[in-house]
Amino acid sequence: MTTKNKLNNDIAPAIQLVDPKNIKIIHSVKFKFCCPELCNISRNRKYFHVLENSYEYNSPAALPCIPCMPPNICCGGNDSVTKTFFDRGVFDQEDFFHQSGFVSGPVKLMSGTRTYQCLYIDCNPCCNEFCDCCMCFDHGEKVRIVPFENICWCCSNEANYCDNMCGICGLKTGEPRITCNFINNLDDGQSKLLQDAFSKARIQWSKRTGIS
């Protein structure tokens, strides 16, 4: 039986649903609200869902007044919904860089911040947060994307002794050098739950569609 017959209709396999009449929500995260979002009158509309074939995020903003501010009593809000299917965005490996082998390896999610060293001692969490370029309005837990394992055909994305001067100062050996932001401001314990749920959902989607 072909993938087309297993799934529904003539829609691209990557975006098809198991049940065409229902979208299954695999996981929903809980956010930690702090300043400036305590004044966000639309914060109960903010969500991040892991779906059976994608992930969807709504972050209401005070558009068109002040795009970078959350909705408030002065500037009403608009929903800002983005939806990314599991074969798009950073997970798309059909681009030139992947096809040429310039970058390779599966995309992974990582929870928390990377660890740094100073004088052969692991830095404390506050120092790790600062060194990882976290902004003052970033609070709660976070999840990042490790977009590849190797770059420049043969260079590992993992830090080594060159990155920390043999442990004197820098990114700890084994930590990913290059990461991308995925989602911030999660409630306590949510980052690992999201990481596990997302990985499980994408593995099931990959088996169902035959897309890696």
TIRO-2110 file (N, C-alpha, C; in Angstrom, 1 decimal):
// TIRO-2110
0.8, -1.2, 0.0, N, 1, A
0.0, 0.0, 0.0, CA, 1, A
0.9, 1.2, 0.0, C, 1, A
0.6, 2.2, -0.8, N, 2, A
1.4, 3.4, -0.9, CA, 2, A
1.0, 4.4, 0.2, C, 2, A
1.9, 5.3, 0.4, N, 3, A
1.7, 6.4, 1.4, CA, 3, A
0.4, 7.1, 1.1, C, 3, A
0.2, 7.4, -0.2, N, 4, A
-1.0, 8.1, -0.6, CA, 4, A
-2.3, 7.4, -0.2, C, 4, A
-2.3, 6.0, -0.3, N, 5, A
-3.5, 5.3, 0.0, CA, 5, A
-3.7, 5.2, 1.6, C, 5, A
-2.6, 5.2, 2.3, N, 6, A
-2.6, 5.1, 3.7, CA, 6, A
-3.2, 6.3, 4.3, C, 6, A
-2.9, 7.5, 3.7, N, 7, A
-3.3, 8.8, 4.3, CA, 7, A
-4.6, 9.2, 3.6, C, 7, A
-4.9, 10.5, 3.5, N, 8, A
-6.1, 11.0, 3.0, CA, 8, A
-6.0, 11.9, 1.8, C, 8, A
-6.9, 11.7, 0.9, N, 9, A
-7.0, 12.6, -0.3, CA, 9, A
-5.7, 12.7, -1.1, C, 9, A
-5.6, 13.8, -1.9, N, 10, A
-4.4, 14.0, -2.7, CA, 10, A
-3.6, 15.1, -2.1, C, 10, A
-3.7, 15.4, -0.9, N, 11, A
-3.0, 16.5, -0.2, CA, 11, A
-1.5, 15.9, 0.0, C, 11, A
-0.6, 16.8, -0.1, N, 12, A
0.8, 16.5, 0.2, CA, 12, A
0.9, 15.7, 1.5, C, 12, A
1.6, 14.5, 1.4, N, 13, A
1.7, 13.7, 2.6, CA, 13, A
2.2, 14.4, 3.9, C, 13, A
3.1, 15.4, 3.7, N, 14, A
3.7, 16.1, 4.9, CA, 14, A
2.6, 16.8, 5.7, C, 14, A
1.5, 17.3, 5.1, N, 15, A
0.5, 18.1, 5.8, CA, 15, A
-0.8, 17.3, 6.1, C, 15, A
-0.8, 16.1, 5.7, N, 16, A
-2.0, 15.3, 5.9, CA, 16, A
-2.2, 14.9, 7.4, C, 16, A
-3.5, 14.7, 7.7, N, 17, A
-3.9, 14.3, 9.1, CA, 17, A
-4.3, 12.9, 9.1, C, 17, A
-4.1, 12.2, 10.2, N, 18, A
-4.6, 10.8, 10.4, CA, 18, A
-6.1, 10.8, 10.2, C, 18, A
-6.8, 11.7, 10.8, N, 19, A
-8.2, 11.8, 10.6, CA, 19, A
-8.5, 13.2, 10.0, C, 19, A
-8.9, 13.2, 8.7, N, 20, A
-9.0, 14.5, 8.0, CA, 20, A
-10.0, 15.5, 8.7, C, 20, A
-10.8, 15.0, 9.6, N, 21, A
-11.8, 15.8, 10.2, CA, 21, A
-11.4, 16.3, 11.6, C, 21, A
-10.2, 15.9, 12.0, N, 22, A
-9.7, 16.3, 13.3, CA, 22, A
-8.2, 16.5, 13.3, C, 22, A
-7.8, 17.6, 14.0, N, 23, A
-6.4, 17.8, 14.2, CA, 23, A
-6.0, 17.5, 15.6, C, 23, A
-5.1, 16.5, 15.8, N, 24, A
-4.7, 16.0, 17.1, CA, 24, A
-3.7, 16.9, 17.7, C, 24, A
-4.0, 17.4, 18.9, N, 25, A
-3.0, 18.2, 19.7, CA, 25, A
-2.2, 17.2, 20.5, C, 25, A
-0.9, 17.1, 20.3, N, 26, A
0.0, 16.2, 21.0, CA, 26, A
0.4, 16.8, 22.4, C, 26, A
0.7, 18.1, 22.4, N, 27, A
1.2, 18.7, 23.6, CA, 27, A
0.9, 20.2, 23.6, C, 27, A
0.6, 20.8, 24.7, N, 28, A
0.4, 22.2, 24.8, CA, 28, A
1.3, 22.7, 26.0, C, 28, A
2.1, 23.7, 25.8, N, 29, A
3.0, 24.2, 26.9, CA, 29, A
2.3, 25.2, 27.8, C, 29, A
2.9, 25.4, 29.0, N, 30, A
2.5, 26.4, 29.9, CA, 30, A
3.6, 27.4, 30.0, C, 30, A
3.2, 28.7, 29.9, N, 31, A
4.1, 29.8, 29.9, CA, 31, A
4.2, 30.4, 31.3, C, 31, A
5.4, 31.0, 31.5, N, 32, A
5.6, 31.8, 32.8, CA, 32, A
5.5, 33.2, 32.4, C, 32, A
4.5, 33.9, 33.0, N, 33, A
4.3, 35.3, 32.7, CA, 33, A
5.0, 36.2, 33.7, C, 33, A
5.7, 37.2, 33.2, N, 34, A
6.4, 38.1, 34.0, CA, 34, A
6.4, 39.5, 33.3, C, 34, A
7.0, 40.5, 33.9, N, 35, A
7.0, 41.8, 33.2, CA, 35, A
7.8, 41.7, 31.9, C, 35, A
7.3, 42.2, 30.7, N, 36, A
6.2, 43.1, 30.6, CA, 36, A
4.8, 42.4, 30.4, C, 36, A
4.8, 41.1, 30.4, N, 37, A
3.6, 40.4, 30.0, CA, 37, A
2.5, 40.4, 31.1, C, 37, A
2.9, 40.8, 32.3, N, 38, A
1.8, 40.9, 33.3, CA, 38, A
0.8, 41.9, 33.0, C, 38, A
1.2, 42.9, 32.1, N, 39, A
0.2, 43.9, 31.7, CA, 39, A
-0.5, 43.5, 30.4, C, 39, A
-0.2, 42.3, 29.9, N, 40, A
-0.7, 41.8, 28.6, CA, 40, A
-2.1, 41.4, 28.8, C, 40, A
-3.1, 42.2, 28.3, N, 41, A
-4.5, 41.8, 28.5, CA, 41, A
-4.9, 40.6, 27.6, C, 41, A
-4.0, 40.2, 26.7, N, 42, A
-4.4, 39.0, 25.9, CA, 42, A
-3.5, 37.8, 26.2, C, 42, A
-2.8, 37.8, 27.3, N, 43, A
-1.9, 36.7, 27.6, CA, 43, A
-2.5, 35.4, 27.6, C, 43, A
-3.8, 35.3, 28.0, N, 44, A
-4.5, 34.0, 28.0, CA, 44, A
-4.8, 33.5, 26.6, C, 44, A
-4.5, 34.3, 25.6, N, 45, A
-4.6, 33.8, 24.2, CA, 45, A
-3.3, 33.3, 23.6, C, 45, A
-2.2, 33.4, 24.4, N, 46, A
-0.9, 32.9, 24.0, CA, 46, A
-0.8, 31.4, 24.1, C, 46, A
-0.4, 30.7, 23.1, N, 47, A
-0.3, 29.3, 23.2, CA, 47, A
0.8, 28.8, 22.3, C, 47, A
1.3, 27.6, 22.6, N, 48, A
2.2, 26.8, 21.7, CA, 48, A
1.7, 25.4, 21.7, C, 48, A
1.3, 24.9, 20.5, N, 49, A
0.8, 23.5, 20.4, CA, 49, A
1.7, 22.7, 19.5, C, 49, A
2.0, 21.5, 20.0, N, 50, A
2.6, 20.5, 19.1, CA, 50, A
1.5, 19.7, 18.5, C, 50, A
1.3, 19.7, 17.2, N, 51, A
0.3, 19.0, 16.5, CA, 51, A
0.8, 17.7, 15.9, C, 51, A
0.0, 16.9, 15.3, N, 52, A
0.4, 15.6, 14.7, CA, 52, A
1.3, 15.8, 13.5, C, 52, A
1.3, 17.0, 12.9, N, 53, A
2.0, 17.2, 11.6, CA, 53, A
2.8, 18.5, 11.6, C, 53, A
2.7, 19.3, 12.7, N, 54, A
3.2, 20.6, 12.7, CA, 54, A
3.3, 21.2, 14.2, C, 54, A
3.7, 22.4, 14.3, N, 55, A
3.6, 23.1, 15.6, CA, 55, A
3.1, 24.5, 15.3, C, 55, A
2.3, 25.0, 16.2, N, 56, A
1.5, 26.3, 16.1, CA, 56, A
1.7, 27.1, 17.3, C, 56, A
1.9, 28.4, 17.0, N, 57, A
2.3, 29.4, 18.1, CA, 57, A
1.5, 30.7, 17.9, C, 57, A
0.9, 31.1, 18.9, N, 58, A
0.2, 32.4, 18.9, CA, 58, A
0.8, 33.3, 20.0, C, 58, A
1.3, 34.5, 19.5, N, 59, A
1.9, 35.5, 20.5, CA, 59, A
1.2, 36.8, 20.1, C, 59, A
0.1, 37.1, 20.8, N, 60, A
-0.6, 38.4, 20.5, CA, 60, A
0.3, 39.6, 20.7, C, 60, A
0.2, 40.5, 19.8, N, 61, A
1.0, 41.8, 19.8, CA, 61, A
0.1, 43.0, 19.6, C, 61, A
0.6, 44.1, 20.1, N, 62, A
-0.1, 45.4, 20.1, CA, 62, A
0.0, 46.0, 18.7, C, 62, A
-0.4, 45.4, 17.7, N, 63, A
-0.3, 45.9, 16.3, CA, 63, A
-1.6, 46.7, 16.0, C, 63, A
-1.5, 47.7, 15.1, N, 64, A
-0.3, 48.2, 14.5, CA, 64, A
0.4, 49.3, 15.3, C, 64, A
0.0, 49.5, 16.5, N, 65, A
0.5, 50.6, 17.3, CA, 65, A
2.0, 50.4, 17.6, C, 65, A
2.3, 49.4, 18.4, N, 66, A
3.7, 49.1, 18.8, CA, 66, A
3.9, 47.6, 18.7, C, 66, A
4.5, 47.1, 17.5, N, 67, A
4.6, 45.7, 17.3, CA, 67, A
5.4, 44.9, 18.3, C, 67, A
6.3, 45.5, 19.0, N, 68, A
7.1, 44.8, 20.0, CA, 68, A
6.5, 44.7, 21.3, C, 68, A
5.4, 45.4, 21.6, N, 69, A
4.7, 45.4, 22.9, CA, 69, A
3.5, 44.5, 22.9, C, 69, A
3.3, 43.8, 24.0, N, 70, A
2.1, 43.0, 24.1, CA, 70, A
0.8, 43.9, 24.2, C, 70, A
-0.3, 43.4, 23.9, N, 71, A
-1.6, 44.1, 24.0, CA, 71, A
-1.8, 44.7, 25.4, C, 71, A
-2.3, 45.9, 25.5, N, 72, A
-2.6, 46.5, 26.7, CA, 72, A
-3.8, 47.4, 26.7, C, 72, A
-4.1, 48.1, 27.8, N, 73, A
-5.4, 48.9, 27.8, CA, 73, A
-5.3, 50.0, 26.8, C, 73, A
-4.1, 50.5, 26.4, N, 74, A
-4.0, 51.6, 25.5, CA, 74, A
-4.0, 51.1, 24.0, C, 74, A
-3.3, 50.0, 23.7, N, 75, A
-3.2, 49.5, 22.4, CA, 75, A
-3.7, 48.1, 22.4, C, 75, A
-4.9, 48.0, 21.8, N, 76, A
-5.5, 46.7, 21.7, CA, 76, A
-4.7, 45.7, 20.8, C, 76, A
-4.9, 44.4, 20.9, N, 77, A
-4.1, 43.4, 20.3, CA, 77, A
-4.6, 42.7, 19.1, C, 77, A
-3.7, 42.2, 18.4, N, 78, A
-4.1, 41.3, 17.3, CA, 78, A
-3.3, 40.0, 17.5, C, 78, A
-4.0, 38.9, 17.1, N, 79, A
-3.3, 37.6, 17.2, CA, 79, A
-2.2, 37.5, 16.1, C, 79, A
-1.1, 36.9, 16.5, N, 80, A
0.0, 36.7, 15.6, CA, 80, A
0.3, 35.2, 15.6, C, 80, A
-0.4, 34.4, 14.7, N, 81, A
-0.3, 33.0, 14.7, CA, 81, A
0.6, 32.5, 13.6, C, 81, A
1.5, 31.6, 13.9, N, 82, A
2.4, 31.0, 13.0, CA, 82, A
2.3, 29.5, 13.1, C, 82, A
2.3, 28.8, 11.9, N, 83, A
2.2, 27.4, 11.9, CA, 83, A
3.3, 26.8, 11.0, C, 83, A
4.0, 25.9, 11.5, N, 84, A
5.1, 25.3, 10.7, CA, 84, A
5.0, 23.8, 10.6, C, 84, A
4.9, 23.3, 9.4, N, 85, A
4.8, 21.8, 9.3, CA, 85, A
6.2, 21.2, 9.5, C, 85, A
6.2, 19.9, 9.9, N, 86, A
7.4, 19.3, 10.3, CA, 86, A
8.5, 19.1, 9.2, C, 86, A
8.2, 19.4, 8.0, N, 87, A
9.2, 19.4, 6.9, CA, 87, A
9.6, 20.7, 6.4, C, 87, A
9.2, 21.8, 7.1, N, 88, A
9.5, 23.1, 6.7, CA, 88, A
10.5, 23.8, 7.7, C, 88, A
10.8, 25.0, 7.4, N, 89, A
11.7, 25.8, 8.3, CA, 89, A
13.0, 25.1, 8.5, C, 89, A
13.5, 25.1, 9.7, N, 90, A
14.8, 24.5, 10.0, CA, 90, A
14.9, 23.0, 9.8, C, 90, A
13.7, 22.4, 9.7, N, 91, A
13.6, 20.9, 9.5, CA, 91, A
13.7, 20.6, 8.0, C, 91, A
13.7, 21.5, 7.1, N, 92, A
13.7, 21.3, 5.7, CA, 92, A
15.2, 21.0, 5.3, C, 92, A
15.4, 19.8, 4.8, N, 93, A
16.8, 19.4, 4.5, CA, 93, A
16.9, 19.2, 2.9, C, 93, A
16.0, 19.9, 2.2, N, 94, A
16.1, 19.8, 0.7, CA, 94, A
16.8, 21.0, 0.2, C, 94, A
17.3, 21.9, 1.0, N, 95, A
18.0, 23.0, 0.5, CA, 95, A
19.4, 22.7, 0.0, C, 95, A
20.1, 23.7, -0.6, N, 96, A
21.4, 23.5, -1.2, CA, 96, A
22.5, 23.0, -0.2, C, 96, A
22.4, 23.6, 1.0, N, 97, A
23.4, 23.4, 2.0, CA, 97, A
23.4, 21.9, 2.5, C, 97, A
22.2, 21.4, 2.7, N, 98, A
22.1, 20.0, 3.0, CA, 98, A
22.4, 19.0, 1.9, C, 98, A
21.8, 19.4, 0.7, N, 99, A
22.0, 18.5, -0.5, CA, 99, A
23.5, 18.4, -0.9, C, 99, A
24.3, 19.5, -0.7, N, 100, A
25.7, 19.5, -1.0, CA, 100, A
26.5, 18.9, 0.1, C, 100, A
26.0, 18.7, 1.2, N, 101, A
26.7, 18.1, 2.3, CA, 101, A
27.4, 19.1, 3.2, C, 101, A
27.2, 20.4, 2.9, N, 102, A
27.9, 21.5, 3.6, CA, 102, A
27.5, 21.4, 5.1, C, 102, A
26.2, 21.1, 5.4, N, 103, A
25.7, 20.8, 6.7, CA, 103, A
25.1, 19.4, 6.7, C, 103, A
25.1, 18.7, 7.8, N, 104, A
24.6, 17.3, 7.8, CA, 104, A
24.2, 16.9, 9.2, C, 104, A
23.4, 15.9, 9.3, N, 105, A
23.0, 15.4, 10.6, CA, 105, A
21.6, 15.9, 10.9, C, 105, A
20.9, 15.1, 11.8, N, 106, A
19.5, 15.4, 12.1, CA, 106, A
19.3, 16.7, 12.9, C, 106, A
18.2, 17.3, 12.8, N, 107, A
17.9, 18.5, 13.7, CA, 107, A
17.4, 18.0, 15.0, C, 107, A
17.9, 18.6, 16.1, N, 108, A
17.5, 18.2, 17.4, CA, 108, A
17.0, 19.4, 18.3, C, 108, A
16.2, 19.1, 19.3, N, 109, A
15.8, 20.1, 20.2, CA, 109, A
16.6, 20.0, 21.5, C, 109, A
17.0, 21.1, 22.1, N, 110, A
17.6, 21.0, 23.4, CA, 110, A
16.9, 21.9, 24.4, C, 110, A
16.8, 21.5, 25.6, N, 111, A
16.1, 22.3, 26.6, CA, 111, A
17.2, 23.0, 27.5, C, 111, A
16.9, 24.2, 28.0, N, 112, A
17.8, 24.9, 28.8, CA, 112, A
18.9, 25.6, 28.1, C, 112, A
19.8, 26.2, 28.8, N, 113, A
20.9, 26.9, 28.2, CA, 113, A
22.2, 26.1, 28.1, C, 113, A
23.1, 26.5, 27.3, N, 114, A
24.4, 25.8, 27.2, CA, 114, A
25.2, 26.1, 28.4, C, 114, A
26.2, 25.2, 28.7, N, 115, A
27.0, 25.3, 29.9, CA, 115, A
28.4, 25.9, 29.5, C, 115, A
28.9, 26.8, 30.3, N, 116, A
30.2, 27.4, 30.1, CA, 116, A
31.2, 27.0, 31.2, C, 116, A
32.5, 27.2, 30.9, N, 117, A
33.5, 26.9, 31.9, CA, 117, A
34.4, 28.1, 32.1, C, 117, A
34.9, 28.2, 33.3, N, 118, A
35.8, 29.3, 33.6, CA, 118, A
36.8, 28.7, 34.6, C, 118, A
38.1, 28.7, 34.3, N, 119, A
39.2, 28.1, 35.1, CA, 119, A
38.8, 26.7, 35.5, C, 119, A
38.4, 25.9, 34.5, N, 120, A
38.1, 24.5, 34.6, CA, 120, A
36.9, 24.1, 35.5, C, 120, A
36.1, 25.2, 35.9, N, 121, A
34.9, 25.0, 36.7, CA, 121, A
33.7, 25.4, 35.9, C, 121, A
32.6, 24.6, 36.0, N, 122, A
31.4, 24.9, 35.3, CA, 122, A
30.8, 26.2, 35.9, C, 122, A
30.4, 27.1, 35.0, N, 123, A
29.8, 28.3, 35.5, CA, 123, A
28.4, 28.0, 36.1, C, 123, A
27.9, 28.9, 37.0, N, 124, A
26.6, 28.8, 37.6, CA, 124, A
25.5, 29.1, 36.6, C, 124, A
24.3, 28.8, 36.9, N, 125, A
23.2, 29.0, 36.0, CA, 125, A
23.1, 30.5, 35.5, C, 125, A
23.2, 31.4, 36.4, N, 126, A
23.1, 32.8, 36.1, CA, 126, A
24.2, 33.2, 35.0, C, 126, A
25.4, 32.7, 35.3, N, 127, A
26.5, 33.0, 34.3, CA, 127, A
26.2, 32.4, 33.0, C, 127, A
25.7, 31.2, 33.0, N, 128, A
25.4, 30.5, 31.7, CA, 128, A
24.3, 31.2, 31.0, C, 128, A
23.3, 31.7, 31.7, N, 129, A
22.2, 32.5, 31.0, CA, 129, A
22.8, 33.8, 30.4, C, 129, A
23.7, 34.5, 31.1, N, 130, A
24.3, 35.7, 30.6, CA, 130, A
25.2, 35.4, 29.4, C, 130, A
26.0, 34.4, 29.5, N, 131, A
26.9, 34.0, 28.4, CA, 131, A
26.1, 33.5, 27.1, C, 131, A
25.0, 33.0, 27.4, N, 132, A
24.2, 32.5, 26.2, CA, 132, A
23.3, 33.5, 25.6, C, 132, A
23.6, 34.8, 25.9, N, 133, A
23.0, 36.0, 25.3, CA, 133, A
21.5, 36.0, 25.5, C, 133, A
21.1, 35.6, 26.7, N, 134, A
19.6, 35.7, 27.0, CA, 134, A
19.3, 37.1, 27.4, C, 134, A
18.2, 37.6, 26.9, N, 135, A
17.8, 39.0, 27.1, CA, 135, A
17.1, 39.1, 28.5, C, 135, A
17.0, 40.3, 29.0, N, 136, A
16.5, 40.6, 30.3, CA, 136, A
15.0, 40.2, 30.4, C, 136, A
14.3, 40.2, 29.3, N, 137, A
12.9, 39.9, 29.4, CA, 137, A
12.6, 38.4, 29.1, C, 137, A
13.7, 37.6, 28.9, N, 138, A
13.6, 36.2, 28.8, CA, 138, A
13.6, 35.6, 30.2, C, 138, A
12.5, 35.0, 30.6, N, 139, A
12.3, 34.4, 31.9, CA, 139, A
11.7, 33.0, 31.7, C, 139, A
11.9, 32.2, 32.7, N, 140, A
11.4, 30.8, 32.6, CA, 140, A
12.4, 30.0, 31.8, C, 140, A
11.9, 28.8, 31.5, N, 141, A
12.7, 27.8, 30.7, CA, 141, A
12.6, 28.1, 29.2, C, 141, A
13.5, 27.5, 28.5, N, 142, A
13.6, 27.7, 27.0, CA, 142, A
14.0, 26.4, 26.3, C, 142, A
13.6, 26.4, 25.0, N, 143, A
14.0, 25.3, 24.2, CA, 143, A
14.7, 25.8, 22.9, C, 143, A
15.8, 25.2, 22.5, N, 144, A
16.5, 25.7, 21.4, CA, 144, A
16.6, 24.6, 20.3, C, 144, A
16.9, 25.0, 19.1, N, 145, A
17.1, 24.0, 18.0, CA, 145, A
18.6, 23.9, 17.8, C, 145, A
19.1, 22.7, 17.7, N, 146, A
20.4, 22.4, 17.2, CA, 146, A
20.2, 22.0, 15.7, C, 146, A
20.5, 22.9, 14.7, N, 147, A
20.1, 22.6, 13.4, CA, 147, A
20.9, 21.6, 12.6, C, 147, A
22.0, 21.2, 13.1, N, 148, A
22.8, 20.2, 12.4, CA, 148, A
23.9, 19.6, 13.3, C, 148, A
24.5, 18.5, 12.9, N, 149, A
25.6, 17.9, 13.6, CA, 149, A
27.0, 18.3, 13.1, C, 149, A
27.0, 18.5, 11.8, N, 150, A
28.3, 18.9, 11.1, CA, 150, A
28.1, 20.1, 10.2, C, 150, A
29.2, 20.9, 10.0, N, 151, A
29.1, 22.0, 9.1, CA, 151, A
30.5, 22.1, 8.4, C, 151, A
30.5, 22.7, 7.2, N, 152, A
31.7, 22.8, 6.4, CA, 152, A
32.1, 21.4, 6.0, C, 152, A
31.2, 20.5, 5.8, N, 153, A
31.4, 19.1, 5.3, CA, 153, A
31.9, 18.2, 6.4, C, 153, A
32.8, 18.6, 7.3, N, 154, A
33.4, 17.7, 8.2, CA, 154, A
33.6, 18.3, 9.6, C, 154, A
33.3, 19.5, 9.9, N, 155, A
33.5, 20.1, 11.2, CA, 155, A
32.3, 19.8, 12.1, C, 155, A
32.6, 19.3, 13.3, N, 156, A
31.5, 19.0, 14.2, CA, 156, A
30.9, 20.3, 14.8, C, 156, A
29.6, 20.3, 15.1, N, 157, A
28.9, 21.4, 15.7, CA, 157, A
29.1, 21.4, 17.2, C, 157, A
29.8, 20.4, 17.7, N, 158, A
30.1, 20.3, 19.2, CA, 158, A
31.3, 21.0, 19.5, C, 158, A
31.3, 21.7, 20.6, N, 159, A
32.4, 22.5, 21.1, CA, 159, A
33.5, 21.5, 21.6, C, 159, A
34.8, 21.9, 21.4, N, 160, A
35.9, 21.1, 21.9, CA, 160, A
36.9, 22.0, 22.7, C, 160, A
38.1, 21.5, 22.9, N, 161, A
39.1, 22.3, 23.7, CA, 161, A
39.5, 23.6, 23.1, C, 161, A
39.3, 23.7, 21.7, N, 162, A
39.6, 25.0, 21.1, CA, 162, A
38.6, 26.1, 21.5, C, 162, A
37.4, 25.7, 21.8, N, 163, A
36.4, 26.7, 22.1, CA, 163, A
36.5, 27.2, 23.5, C, 163, A
37.1, 26.4, 24.4, N, 164, A
37.2, 26.8, 25.8, CA, 164, A
38.7, 26.9, 26.3, C, 164, A
39.6, 27.0, 25.3, N, 165, A
41.0, 27.1, 25.6, CA, 165, A
41.4, 26.0, 26.7, C, 165, A
41.1, 24.8, 26.4, N, 166, A
41.4, 23.6, 27.2, CA, 166, A
40.8, 23.8, 28.6, C, 166, A
39.6, 24.3, 28.7, N, 167, A
38.9, 24.4, 30.0, CA, 167, A
39.1, 25.7, 30.7, C, 167, A
40.0, 26.6, 30.2, N, 168, A
40.2, 27.9, 30.9, CA, 168, A
39.0, 28.8, 30.9, C, 168, A
38.4, 29.0, 29.7, N, 169, A
37.3, 29.9, 29.6, CA, 169, A
36.5, 29.6, 28.2, C, 169, A
35.2, 29.4, 28.3, N, 170, A
34.5, 29.3, 27.1, CA, 170, A
33.4, 28.2, 27.2, C, 170, A
32.8, 27.9, 26.0, N, 171, A
31.7, 26.9, 25.9, CA, 171, A
32.3, 25.5, 26.3, C, 171, A
31.5, 24.8, 27.2, N, 172, A
32.0, 23.5, 27.6, CA, 172, A
32.0, 22.5, 26.5, C, 172, A
33.0, 21.7, 26.5, N, 173, A
33.2, 20.6, 25.5, CA, 173, A
31.9, 19.8, 25.4, C, 173, A
31.5, 19.6, 24.2, N, 174, A
30.3, 18.7, 24.0, CA, 174, A
29.0, 19.5, 23.8, C, 174, A
29.0, 20.8, 24.2, N, 175, A
27.9, 21.6, 23.9, CA, 175, A
27.8, 22.1, 22.5, C, 175, A
26.6, 22.3, 21.9, N, 176, A
26.5, 22.7, 20.5, CA, 176, A
27.0, 24.1, 20.3, C, 176, A
27.8, 24.3, 19.3, N, 177, A
28.3, 25.7, 19.0, CA, 177, A
27.1, 26.6, 18.5, C, 177, A
26.4, 26.1, 17.5, N, 178, A
25.4, 26.9, 16.8, CA, 178, A
24.0, 26.3, 17.2, C, 178, A
23.2, 27.2, 17.7, N, 179, A
21.8, 26.9, 18.0, CA, 179, A
20.9, 28.0, 17.5, C, 179, A
19.6, 27.7, 17.4, N, 180, A
18.6, 28.6, 17.0, CA, 180, A
17.5, 28.7, 18.1, C, 180, A
16.9, 29.8, 18.4, N, 181, A
15.9, 30.0, 19.3, CA, 181, A
14.6, 29.3, 18.8, C, 181, A
13.9, 28.5, 19.7, N, 182, A
12.7, 27.9, 19.4, CA, 182, A
11.5, 28.4, 20.1, C, 182, A
11.6, 28.4, 21.5, N, 183, A
10.5, 29.0, 22.3, CA, 183, A
11.1, 29.3, 23.7, C, 183, A
10.7, 30.5, 24.2, N, 184, A
11.2, 30.9, 25.5, CA, 184, A
10.0, 31.1, 26.5, C, 184, A
10.4, 31.5, 27.7, N, 185, A
9.4, 31.8, 28.7, CA, 185, A
8.4, 30.7, 29.1, C, 185, A
9.0, 29.5, 29.2, N, 186, A
8.2, 28.4, 29.6, CA, 186, A
8.1, 28.2, 31.1, C, 186, A
7.1, 27.7, 31.6, N, 187, A
6.9, 27.4, 33.0, CA, 187, A
7.9, 26.3, 33.5, C, 187, A
8.1, 26.2, 34.8, N, 188, A
9.1, 25.3, 35.3, CA, 188, A
8.7, 23.8, 34.9, C, 188, A
9.7, 23.1, 34.3, N, 189, A
9.5, 21.7, 33.9, CA, 189, A
9.0, 21.6, 32.5, C, 189, A
8.6, 22.7, 31.9, N, 190, A
8.0, 22.6, 30.6, CA, 190, A
8.9, 22.3, 29.4, C, 190, A
10.2, 22.7, 29.6, N, 191, A
11.1, 22.6, 28.4, CA, 191, A
11.4, 21.1, 28.1, C, 191, A
11.6, 20.3, 29.1, N, 192, A
11.8, 18.9, 28.9, CA, 192, A
10.6, 18.2, 28.3, C, 192, A
9.4, 18.5, 28.9, N, 193, A
8.2, 18.0, 28.4, CA, 193, A
8.0, 18.3, 26.9, C, 193, A
8.2, 19.5, 26.5, N, 194, A
8.1, 19.9, 25.2, CA, 194, A
9.1, 19.2, 24.3, C, 194, A
10.3, 19.1, 24.7, N, 195, A
11.3, 18.5, 23.9, CA, 195, A
10.9, 17.0, 23.6, C, 195, A
10.5, 16.3, 24.7, N, 196, A
10.1, 14.9, 24.5, CA, 196, A
8.9, 14.7, 23.6, C, 196, A
7.9, 15.6, 23.9, N, 197, A
6.6, 15.5, 23.1, CA, 197, A
6.8, 15.8, 21.6, C, 197, A
7.6, 16.8, 21.4, N, 198, A
7.9, 17.2, 20.0, CA, 198, A
8.7, 16.1, 19.2, C, 198, A
9.7, 15.6, 19.9, N, 199, A
10.5, 14.5, 19.3, CA, 199, A
9.6, 13.3, 18.9, C, 199, A
8.8, 12.9, 19.9, N, 200, A
7.9, 11.8, 19.7, CA, 200, A
6.9, 12.0, 18.6, C, 200, A
6.3, 13.3, 18.5, N, 201, A
5.3, 13.6, 17.5, CA, 201, A
6.0, 13.6, 16.1, C, 201, A
7.2, 14.1, 16.0, N, 202, A
7.8, 14.1, 14.7, CA, 202, A
8.3, 12.7, 14.2, C, 202, A
8.7, 11.9, 15.2, N, 203, A
9.1, 10.5, 14.8, CA, 203, A
7.8, 9.8, 14.3, C, 203, A
6.7, 9.9, 14.9, N, 204, A
5.5, 9.3, 14.5, CA, 204, A
5.0, 9.8, 13.1, C, 204, A
5.2, 11.1, 12.9, N, 205, A
4.9, 11.8, 11.6, CA, 205, A
5.8, 11.2, 10.5, C, 205, A
7.1, 11.1, 10.8, N, 206, A
8.0, 10.6, 9.9, CA, 206, A
7.7, 9.2, 9.4, C, 206, A
7.3, 8.3, 10.4, N, 207, A
7.0, 6.9, 10.1, CA, 207, A
5.7, 6.9, 9.2, C, 207, A
4.8, 7.8, 9.5, N, 208, A
3.5, 7.8, 8.8, CA, 208, A
3.6, 8.3, 7.4, C, 208, A
4.5, 9.3, 7.2, N, 209, A
4.6, 9.9, 5.9, CA, 209, A
5.8, 9.4, 5.0, C, 209, A
6.8, 8.8, 5.7, N, 210, A
8.0, 8.4, 5.0, CA, 210, A
8.9, 9.5, 4.7, C, 210, A
8.8, 10.6, 5.4, N, 211, A
9.6, 11.8, 5.2, CA, 211, A
10.5, 11.9, 6.4, C, 211, A
11.8, 12.1, 6.2, N, 212, A
12.8, 12.1, 7.3, CA, 212, A
12.9, 13.5, 7.8, C, 212, A
END
